[in-house]
């Protein structure tokens, strides 16, 4: 009941409660979320420079608070196709995930004139994934790629705990600087 009243109070424009009262309501709502939602696992992408016609590897790394490592991960990677191409439509498993007995599978979700979006799932077994490189995005810079920055984005990432609780992760991105030969 108090939870509903606090929500109503926070969103009501007619409320005349003091700032302290509103803060108390906000904090009680914040505390009602499951603890796992507040854990901040993140994915990080390496950046690099590459010449036209060369291969490039972008490392996807996991960072989790100690004791809160996930058992599985899922994400979507969007790649600008004028500047970069997936090599064999594959992604390689990283050492942290491999040591945890995981495998990674990706599939092309969508393609436009400018981008390719691939969905990846990293899972297997019950062991948690330690911090470190979990996957490697294998790319090639086409000979005709425009010189300049190529932005790779990872969005809709989810960490799944060993008790099957899903924790959304913030989007991240990196830039591959394409240069001439």
Buried (B, 14 or more C-beta within 10 A) or exposed (E): EEEEEBEEBEEEEEEEEEEEEBEEBBEEBEEEEEEBEEBEBEBBBBBBEBBBEBEBEBBBBBEBEEEBBBBBBBBBBBBBBBBBBBBEEEBBBBEBBBEBEBEBEBEEBEEEEEBBBBBBBBBBEEBBBBBBBBBBBBBBBBEEBEEEEBBBBBBBBBBBBEEEBEBEBEBBEBBBEBBEE
